[in-house]
Amino acid sequence: MIPQETVNLIIDTARIEEVVGDFVTLKRQGGSYWACCPFHNEKTPSFHVVPSRGIYKCFGCGKAGSAVGFLMEYERLSYSEALRYLANKYHIEIQEKEETAEEIAARQRNESLLAVSDFAFHFYKDQLKTTEGRSVGYQYFRSRGLEDETIEKYGLGWAPKGKSAFTEAAREAGYKAEYLTETGLCSEWDDGSLHDRFYDRVMFPIHSVSGRVIAFGGRTLLSDKSVAKYVNSKESEIYVKSRSLYGIYFAKNEIAKRDRVYLVEGYLDVLSFHQLGLLNTVASSGTSLTVEQIRLMKRFSENVTIMYDGDPAGIHAALRGIDMVLKEGMNVKVVLFPDGDDPDSFSRKHTLEEVETFIARNEQDFIGFKTDLLLADAGRDPLKRAGVINDIADSIAQIPDAVKRSVYTDDCAAKFNIDTGILFDRIRRTREKALADERAERDRERNRERYLEAQNTANEEVPAEVTPTADAASILFEDPIVAPSERELLSFILRDGTTPLRFESDSEFYAGDEPPTVAEFIDAALDGVPLVNTLYRLVYDAYFVCYDEGLSQEQAVKRLLDGEDRTVATVAAELSEERYALTVTDFAKAMTTHESWLVSYVPRAILVYQDKKMQSKIRALTRKLATAAPADQEDLLREIERTNAVKRKINIRLGRERKE
């Protein structure tokens, strides 16, 4: 672990223009630099590097952050890897924090398991070059259309027919039995002797995101049905199948570049697509798609195209995967290959251009895919058609972003010529049930944990629960009505949080002796009510942790930019950077001092925020009224009337309405 003081030294030493300049050609303009963005294709430079603030911002694609964030984004490094890169660049020695005996043992064990896997990787690769390996394994790979360069790049190999070849080689090299069995490379007989888990099979090594070999898949070439077609490494400390994707190490940069990931089923699907030139392809490797695998893909792109076989099993897998991907906030399309073909066989019969054209013409969003598939079975049966519509509505309900849900609801309503309100009601009820089920499950889990804790520590107080941080990026617009005004308030805080607001003594907003800062004024106006949208709330809370520590504005924003939470860092970078577009507000600002402009517009932004809160409340009450029991409708109508009255008062203060 890197000590915090060393982290601070690394961050303070790093120069954003030097770090970015190692990868991008920067052109100086005044006190900043410009370049064509490395994250998307463009001809006119919109990538802005500001050394004085230590940040970069692309006005084209919106990418933003600090030197640490740039390395994490561009080089696909973890937070600690990015810090170590910078430490090496600026010759800063890292004195690791002293580890406990348990931590040292765990780290050494982890490294030992990785070392064994690496030994196996080279062993199987070398075996492919032997007489047996070339005559069987190599010929098989060539028969599947794989070229020598692909075989070498992906480390494909051969496990010999003898059941002890690897075990003997590993023991002779000094590897301990416990690590050989823990990685699943060897199995133990009843008499305690070891034998190879993989033998007489072609081998596919599985890499982690960082490129370490963590597991293997072995395919038999025998036609004997009693022999398992595939044998995979067992799960271990270094390999959890549900969190791994085959090909991710080789695909991650291309996924980020194309901003799309192709998801296929098997090893050969990935290898054939990569060899053809579709390097943004990964596979779930013989396991049903998991939430952890989806989140791994989402680290590099929010857009996924599922490419499964066109047979019933492939269709079923695609249907199952759609709702899971949608629930994680990703955008999903589906491509089914002609029955009898899979990505591997199809790519071997066509050129890159032909495959790309096929994908472009045949990929469908989930509504189109489900409509074509399910309506074919429904025919003209009205009940079956209703079932199809409900099924699609339930998929839409999985989407966490309210704006996307609304767009897809309109699309579905138009496709089936059905009232949008009916679909919204179905989606609302589905989401409410899902949320209730999740709450009940969390309560059951929490109660179970408390019960176990109470058993283990009979007389100790059970610690207060900690609410885990949500996946902020996927719930940015939980309330799209309020989001723009919350964004504006947060922007004021991140740009001018410590600037005093010097109101006139008779101001309706403030009449104290000491002028409040922008941050204090906004925080007081919110009166302890948190921001509605989770991502903005996370940034808001993170800023005030810094503010309460007495950090300057520059120090507070820099800490957010250099923090490990890169979603928070990206928002902080974007909202703390002045936009160059000249709006009416910008023109008014240019005609007065910055402090005077803040005195005028910060209070106005708060009023706009309050107005939007009332608008959101009225909308929620109106929806509730539509399904309320008659006995409750009168109370709801009174509440709507009271909220409208408050909204009118706010609009009068904003000058949008006149006093009656």
N, C-alpha and C positions, 0 to 999 in steps of 0.2 A: 504494500500500500504506500502511495506517495504522500508524505507529510504535507499538511495544509500550507505550511510556510514555504515549502518548495513549489507547490502548485502556484502560490501567489507570485513567487519569483519568476517562474516560467512565463506566466501570463503577463506580468509587468515587462519582461524583457522582450517578448515576441513583438515584432513589427509587422503589422498586417500587410503592408505593401511588399515587404521582403518575403513573407510566407506565400502570399498569392502570386508574387512575381516569379517564384520557382516553377509555377505551373502555367501561368498566363502572361502574355506580353502586355504590359501596362503602358499607357501613354499619359504622361503628366499634363494636367491642365490646371494651372494655379496651384492651390494647395492640396489637390486630390488627383486621383488617377481614374482613367476610363479604359475599358477593353470590351471586346466581344465576349459575351457570357460563356463560360465553360460548361454551363449546365443546360443550355439549349442552343439550337442553331439560330444564328442571326448574322446579318451583314452590317447593321448599324450598331455601334457600341452602346450598350445600355447598362453595362456592369460598372458600378461606381465603387471605388475604394477610397475611404476617408481616413488617412493616417492619424489625424488629430483626435479622432473618436475611436479608432481601432476597430472599424466595422467595414463590411462590404454590403452592397445592396444592388440587386439587379432590378431595374425598373421594367424589364420585360417579363420575366417569369416569376419575380417576387422572392427569389432566394435571398437570404440575408443572414448575417451573423458576424462572428469574430474570427480571429485566426484559428482558434481551436475548432470552431464550428465549420470553417472552410475545409480543414483537413478531414473532419468527420464526414462531411458531405461529399467532397471530391475524391478522397482516397478510401472512403468507406471504412474509417478507423473507429474504434471505440473511443470513449472519452479518455481513458487512461493511455491508450495507444497514441492518441493525438498529443497528449502531454509529453509522452516519452519521445515522440518525434521532435517536438520543439526543444526539449531538453538536449537532445543530441545535436540539433542544428545550432543551438546557441552555447554549446559546451557547458551545460549546467549539470553538475553531478547530482544524482538522485540518491540520497541516503534513505533507504527503505525504512519505514516505521518498523520497530522491533516487533517481530511476530511471536505469538505464544507458541508453546510446544505443540499444541493441537493444530494451529495454523501451519506450522512448518511441516508437520507430518502429513496434513491434507494436501499441501502443495507438492510435496515430494511424491506422494502417492499418485497424484494426478499426472505429474511429469513422467512417472514410471509407466503408467498406462499408455500415455501418448508415445513414449519411446518404444514400447512393445509393438504398438500399432504401426509405427514408422518402420520398424524392423520387418514386420510382416509385409508391408507395402513393397519394400525393395525385394524381399524374398520372392513374392508372387510375380513381380515384374521380371526378375531374373529367370524364374522358372519358365516363363513364356519363351525364352530364347534357347532352352534346352531342346534336345531331340524330341522328347515326348511333348513338351509345350508347343513347339513349332508345328508338329504334325497334327496336333489335336486342337489346342486352344487358339493358336495364331490362325490356323486355317478356318476355324469357326468365325473369328472376328472378320476375316477377309471375306468370307462367304456372306456376311451381313452387310457388306459394303463399306466397312470401316477402313480408312487408309492408315498407313504406318504412322503418319504425323498425329492422327487422332488417338491411336493406340498408345503412343508414347506420351502425349500431352495429358491424357486422363489416367495414366498409370494402370492400364488394364493388364491382367496377369493370368497365371495358371496355377492351380493347386494340384500337385502331383497325385497320382492314383494311390500310392502308398499312404497308409493312415498315420504315419509317424514322421514323415519327412520334415515338416515344419517344426514339430515338437523337438526333434533331435537337434535341428539347426539352432533353434532358440535357446535350448538348454546349454548347448555347446558355447553359445555366445554369452552365456551368463545370466539370462533372464530368469527371474524367479517364477516358480509354479503358480503362486497366488495371482500374479499379474497376467499370466497366460490364460488362466481360467476366468479371471475377472473380466477380461476383455472378450471372452467367448471365443478366442482363437483356438483354445484347447478344451477338451472335455476329460473328465476323470472317470476311470473304470472303477468298479467296486473294490478292486484290490489296491486302489490308490495310484495306479500308473496313469499317465496322460496319453492322449492320442489326439490327432488333428480333428478339429470340427469341420474344416473345409478340405475336401480331397476329391480329385477327379472332377474338378469344376473350373469353368472360366470365372475370373474374379473381377469385380467392380469395386474399387475403393470409394468410400464415401468421405467427403471432406467437410470440415466445419466452415463457417463463414470466413474465418481467417486463414484457411488453407491447410490446417492440420488434418491428417488422416485419423478418423475416429471410429470407423467401422468398415465392414465389407458386406457385399452381397455376392453369393456364389451360385452360378447356374449350371445344372447338370446338362450334359449333351446326350445322355442316355434316353432312349424311348421307353424305358421301363416305367410303367405308371405307378409302381410301388415306391419309386424313388422321388422324393420331393423335387419339384422343378427348381425352386429357389431355396437356399438356406441363407439366413441373414445373421449378422452378429447379434448376440443378445444385448440387452440394454445394460449400461454400466455408468460409472461416474462421468465418463467422457462422451457417452452416446445415449441419447434419449430419442427413440425413433420419431415420436410425435413432434419433436422440435427440430427435426432435420429435414432438409430438402436436397435431393440428389442434384448436383450441378450448380448449387448456389454460389460456390466460390468462383467458378468460372463465368457465371452469368451476371453477378451483381452489378458490375459497372455498366454492362450493356442494358440491363433493366433500367437503371437510373437514367442512362442516356436516352433510351427510347421512351421512357416513362410508361412502360407496359411490361408485364411478365406473362409469358406463355406457360401454362400449367399443363403438363402431360402426366402419363401414368408410370412409365417404366424407364429403366436405364437406357435402353437402346433408342427409345423415342428422343431422349435428351441428346444422346451422342449423334444421332443422324441429323437432328435439327441443327445442332452446333456445327457439325461438319459442313452442312449446307450454307451456313452463314447466319442462322437465327439463334444468336448467342444468348438471347434473353429468355431462355427456356429452362425450366426446372421440373422435377418430378417429385411426387409424394412417395415414390419408391415402395409400391406394394402395400401401403397402408392407407386406410380411409383418411381423407383430408381432415386435419385437426385445426383447432383454433390457433395453437402455437405456430403451426406452419403458415397459416394465413398472416399472422402478425409478423412473421419473419419476412414474408414477401412485401408486406406493407412498409417495412423499413426502407425499401428501395423504390417502390411505386405504389400508388393507390389504384392502379388499373390492371386488371387481370383478365386474360382470355383463357377460359377452360377448354382444352382440346382433348377430348376423350374419344374412344372408339364409338362407331355408330351402332354397335350391337346393344341389346337390352341392358347388359351390365354397365356399359359405358354411359348410356342414357340415365340409368338409375344413379350412377355416381355423380353425374353432372347435376341432376336435380337436387341431390343431397348437398352438393357443394355450394350451390347458388345462395341458399338462405344463410349459410355460415359466412360466406364472403360478404354478403350484404350487411349482416349484423355487425361485422367488424369495420364498417364504414368504407369499404372498397367498392369500386365500380366494376361490374362484372359483365363480360360477354361470353358467349358460348359458340364453339365451332364443333360440329360433328362431322367426322370423315365418312365417306361412303361405306356402307356395311361391307365388311371384309377387309377394310383398310384401317390402319392406325397411323399415327404421325410418322413412325419409322418407315413402314412400307410405302406410304404415300410420298414421303420426301425422297426416297430412293428412286422413284419413278418419274420425278418431275424436277425442273430447274428451280433455283431460288425465286426467280421472277414468277414462275407459275404457282408456286406454293403461296407466295405473298399475295398474288391475285386471288387465289382460292380463298384465303383467309379473309381478305377484304370484302369479298362478295358474299361470303357465307356466315360471317360472324353476326350474331344477333344479340340484342340486349335480352335480359331475362324475360321480359314481357312477351316479346316476339317468339322466343324459344318455347316458352311454356304454352303460349297460345297455339302455335302450330302443332306442338306435340300432343297436348291434352284435348284440343278440340277435335282432332282426328278420331279420338275414341268416343267423344261425346256425341258427335253427329248432330242431329236436330233435337235430341232429348233435352227439354228445357231444364230439368233438374240437374242433368249432367253439366249443361252449360253454366248453370248457376254455381255448380261446384268448381268449375274451372276458374270463374271470376273470383270466387272466394279464395281459391288457392293462390292466385296471383296477388290478390289484396293482402293475403297473409305474408307473402314475400316482401311486398312493399313495406309492410309494418316492421320488418326487420331493420330497415334503414334508419340509422340514428339521426341523420341530418334532416331537419324538418323541411328545408327548402327542396332537397332532392325528393323527399316523400311526396311533397305537393306536386312537383313536376311529373313524377311517375304516375301519380293518381290521376292527373289530368289526361295523361297519355292513355292510361288504361280505360278511363271513362269514354274517351273518344273512340277507342278501338272497338268497344263493345256497345257503344251508344247507350250508356247508362248514366244516371244522375251522379255527379261528383259527390254530392252530399252523402249518398248511400255508401259509396266506397270509403269516404272519410270516416263514417260511423263504424264500419267494419274494422278499418285500420285502427281507429282509436280503441275499440274494445279489445282487439288482439294485443295491442301494446300494453293496455292496462292489465290484462291477464298475465302477460309475460312479466311485467314489472312486479306484479303481486307474487307470481311464482318465484321470481328471483329473490324478492324480499323474504319470502317464507323459507327459501333454501338457505339464505344467509343467516336467518334467525336460527334455523335448525343447526347449522354448522357452528354458529357462535355459542349456542347452548351446549352443544356437544363438547366444544373446546373448554368451556367454563366448567363443565362437569368433570372432564378429565383433569383440568388444572386444580379443581377443588379436591379431587382424589389424591393428586400428587403433592399438593401443598395444603394440607388439611387446615392449618391455622393461619395461612398467609392470605392477605387480601388479593383478590383477583384484580390484575391491572386493568385500567380503563382501556376500552377498545380504541383502536386507531382506524380511522376511515381511510382506506387505500385511495391513492390518487387515481382518478379516472383517466381513460385514454382521451386526453384533451382534444387531440386533433380531430377525432371522429365525432365530437359533440360540440363543435364550434358554435353552431347556431341552434342551440336548443330552443331559443326564442328569437327568431329572426326579426321580429318587430323591434325589440329592445337592442339587439346587437350593434347597429350602427352608432347609437348614442353612447353605449358603453364603450365602444371603440374610441369615440371622440374624447370622452372623459379620461380614459387610460392614456390617450395620446398626450393630453395636457400634462398629466402626471409625469410621463416618461421624458417629456421635453423640458418642462419648467417646474417640476415638483417642488424645488426648494426656493423658487422665486416668490418674494412677498407680494401680496395683493394689497395695495394701498388705496383703500376706498376713501371717499370723502366722509367726513365725520357723521353726516346725516344719512349715510347710505342705508337703504333698507336691508342690505345684506350683512353689514358689519359695522359696529360702532365701538369697538374695543380700543385699548391703547396700543397694544402690540399687533401689527398687521399679521394676519395668518399667511402661511405659504399656500401655494396652489394645491399641494397635496393635502394639507390640513383642512383647507376650505372644502375641497371635494369630499374628503373623508367625513367631515362633520355633517355635510349636507346629506350624505347617504345614511347617516345616523345608525351605523351598525348593520344596515341591511346589505348583505353581500351581493355582488354582481350576479346576474342570472346565468349568463353564459360561462361555462366552467373554465374554458381556456383563459378568458379575460380575468376571471376571478383568481386563477392561479398566478398570473403575472402581477395582478394588483397586490395580492397578499405577499408575493416574493419581494416586490418593491418596498412595501412597508416594513418588512423585516429589516431591510437595509436602512431605511429611513429612521427607524427606531433606534438603530445602532449609532446614529449620528453621522453616517457616511454622507459625503457631498453628493450632489446630483450626478456628477461624472462617475464617481466611485460606485454609486448604487446601480446605475445603468450598466457599467462595465461588469459588475458582478453577475448581473442577469445574463449578459452576453456570453460570459465565459463559464456559465454554470453547466452542469451535466445534463439538465433537462433542455434538450435542443429545441423542442417545440416552444417553450417559454422564451428561449434565446432568440428564435426567429421572429416571434411577435414583438419582442422588446426592440430588436434591431429595426424592424419595419416602422413601428410607431414612434421611435425616437429619432427617426431620420426625416428631415423636412422634405416634402415633395416639391418638385420644381415647377409643377403646373400652377399658373396664376389664376386663382379663382377670385370671386367677388370678395370673399373674406380675406384672401391674401392681399388684395388691393387696399382694403380698409386698413389692414395691418401696416402696409407700407406707408400709409398717410399719417401714422401716429407713432408714438414710442411703443416699444414692445410691452412695457409694463402697463401702459394705458390700454393697449389692445387686450391684454389678459384680463384686466379689470372689467372690460365690457363683455368679453366672450366666454369666460369661464362660467359666470353665473347663468348666462344664456344657455350654455351647454347643459347645465344642471336642470334648467327648466325643460329643455327639450327631452332630456332623459326621463324626467318625471311625467311628461306628457305621454311618452311612449310606454311607460309603465302602466299608465291608466288605460291606454289603448289596448295593450296586451291583456289587461285584466278584463276589460269589457268584452273582448273577443272570447276569452275563456268562459266568462259568465254566460254569454250568448249561446255558446256550444252546449254548456251544461243545461241551459233552459230548454233546449230542443229535446232533451231526453228526460227531463225532470218530471217527477210525479206532480199532478195538479196541486197537491197540498203545499209543495215547495216552490211553485212558480211565482207566487206573490212576493215571497221574500227575495227571490232572485231578481225580480223586476225592480224592487226597491233598491237593491244593492247596485244594479246597473244604473239606476237614476242617480244615486248618490255619487257613483264613480264618474258619471258624465258631468255632474255639477263641478266636481273637483277638476276635471279636465278642462271645462270652460274657464274656470278661474286661472288655470295655468296659461291657457291660450290668450286670455286678456292681458296677462303680464308679458307675454311674448309679442303682443301687438297683432295677433292673428284674428282676434275678435274684439268687438266693441262692448263696453259696459252698457247694459240695458237701463 
